[in-house]
Amino acid sequence: MLVTESTAEVLHADLSRWSGIDPPEIPLSPIDSVMPPCYITAIYVFKNANGLADFMPFDLLSEGLKLAMVDFPDLNYRLKRNCTGDCVLVTENCGVRLVTANADFSAADLEAINFDPVRLPASLLDGSPADCGQFVCKFKLTRLSDNSVALGVLLHHNVMDGDGAFGFINRWAGICRELRQRGGRPAEPELQRPPVSRDRSVLKPDGVPSSVDHQGREYAYVEPQPAPEPEVKPTLPVTQAPQFTARLFHLSADFLARLKNSVNSEPGEQPAVQCTTNDCLVALLWRCVTKAKRLPADAPTKFAMACNARQRLSLPAGYAGNANFYIADQLTAGEVADGLSLAGLARRVRAAVSRGTAPDYLRSILRWLAERPDRSRILPGFRMFANDLAFTSWVHFPVYEADFGWGRPLRFAVPSAGFDGLAVLMPRFDGDGYDVLTGCEVDAMDRLAAMPELARPT
């Protein structure tokens, strides 16, 4: 599957409405600063099912992108870290990078491989180097051989989370619908579009000392270490690095309903704790992945989860920055694999979520983050490529509402090379439950895919 780039340009939005309002540098929140310095990655595929000659013209999509960028000026600015490790936006209109390309394969070819994340062409994304500076977001529009369109999205995680990112994509799509319907003239933004909030001060710590030490729980502060003395090491035989892979599992709505009913019908604490579908699914995946890895029974293993705190902290409508806080709990591998019942494990997840999402606890995290002398040294309290498993849920994001004027996407996908220690819950294209993207070593993945506890992988 070959993708050939055609053009690469930098689009600059008209930011005159922000001149005199935005200062030279905009400080981001502590939560922004401790997000992984990487891009949120996604690919949308829009199928030209009716063989239209004017299907999603790139000039219209480009014009709509420039208009959407006016509502999200932070995406035009330059990202940097200051001397205390905090992320700030330098209000220079650097624009966004837009690449156009052509492919020698069709939407049907992608359907034939079932949008397998390992086989999905990574060249549908802009492959220019990822950095923490020049471009906060990058997009790639690829014309497929059947005149369908693939949209590759890269949005920097230090500037916004999934809620903000997919909110922006849908804002762009809505403007393009207006352009098509109105013959190139968009509707007035303030009359037709929901608000966007850029006020990062809503997540500013209040100066009260943190009441909880979050070191080693949700986050870990890494103290600077002196440079080691050089030493002569003996020559060791070269060992082959482990091979990792990724796989997409389909968990049907019926499967999820039966899982939740099974967990909540098991006798337990009084009064009974009702676990959510997410609690049950996290417990199941934590158990299955731990068993597939064949960890020693006494090895510690942690689950961690990203929590959207917009409602819990009463953030403004349309808040576009990061509002992701981490939730975590730790057990031994033996407890996770078979020491606790699945219901007992799900209740542990529910207890961790209830504790970790309480507004006072979230504010304590903000205070603790602000008290660290260098935010760039704050890492997640869980480890990938180790014993832990982190979860992020995209199931409530309106990814299939991204209609640019020619209909909703055929598929929303995330291309992936091998990885370990992360599970991404995604909405299903046909509405039947969830898709779960996860990765681990090849042998462990074979064991995971064969487990009767999981639905059959796609």
C-alpha positions, 0 to 999 in steps of 0.5 A: 500500500503506497502513499505518495505525498503531493503537497506540504504547506503551512496554513495560517489562520486570521488571528486578528481577533486575538491580537491585543488579547493574548499575551506573548506567552500563555501558561498552560495548566499543570495537567497540560505540562505533565501529559506525555510530550507526543501527538494524539493520533487518529485516522478517519476514512471517508468512503466515496460510496456513490462515486462522486467526482467532487467528493471532499475537495481538498481546497474546501477542507483547507479553507474550513481548517483555516476558519476552525483554527480561528476558534482554536488559536492555541493550535496556531501557536508554538509550544515550549517548556520554561525553566520550571518545566511548565509548558507555555504557548508562544503566541507566534502564528506558526500555523498548522502543517497540512500535507496532501497525498495520493494512495494506490489503494481504496477504502475497500482495500482497508476494509479487506484488512479490517483496519488492522492497526498493525497493517494500516499504512502509517503513511496516512499520517504526516511522518515529519518529525514530532517535536515539542515546538514548531507545530502543535497540530499536523494533518494529512489528506490522502486521496485514495484510488476510489476517490475516497479520502483518509484524514490523518490527525496529529494533535499535541497532547500537551495542548489538549486531550481527546475531548478537546482534539475531537471537539476541534475535528468536529468543529472543522467538519461542521464549518466544512458542511456550512461552506458546502451548503452556503456555497463557500460562505460560513455561518457566523461562528457566534451564532452557530457554534458551541463555545470554546474555553481556553481559560487554563486558570480554571486548573490553577492550584489554589496555593493550599498545600497538598494533603496527599503524597501522590508520589508513586501513586498516580505520578512519580517525580524523578529527582535529578541524578549525578552523571555516573562515573564511566566504567569499563564493562565486559563484552556481553553476548547480544540478546534479541530484543523482545518483539511487540505487537498490537491487536484490536479486540471487539467486545460486543454490546451483548458481551459487555452486558453479560459481563456487567451482570455477572460481576454485579450479581456476585455477592459481595460487600454490604451495601452492594457496590454497583460496578460500571461497564468500564469497571468490569472491562478494566478488571477483565483486561487487567486480569487477562493481560496479567495472565498472558504475560505470565508474571510471577505471582508476587510481582506487583502490577498496577492498573492506571486510568485516565479520568476526564475531570471536566464535570467533576471540577465544573470546568467551563463548557467547551474546555479545550485543554487537558483535563485528564487526571490519573487513577491507579491501584496496585496488587500482586500479579497472583491477586489479579490473575486468580487470587480475587474473583473478577467481581472482587477485582472490579470492586477494587477498580470501582473503589479506586475510581471513586477515591481518585475522582473525588473533587478534593482528591483531584484538587490535591493532585493539582496542588502536588503537581504545582509543588514539584520544582520541575514539571518536566520531571513528573512522569506517570506513576505506572510503567509501560513495557513492564508489569502495569496496564494503563487504560484510556477510554475514547468511547464517549468521544463523538468520533463518528459525528465528524461529517464534513458534508459528505457523510460520516466516516466509514471508520475511525482507526489508530495505526500502531506498531507494537507496544505494551502496557496500554489499552485504548477503548474505542467506539465501534463503527457499527455501534455494537459495543467497543473495540479495544486496542492493546499490545504486548509481546508476540507470545503473550498476545497469542495467549491473550487472543486465545483466552475464552474470557475475551470475545473473539478478536477482530 
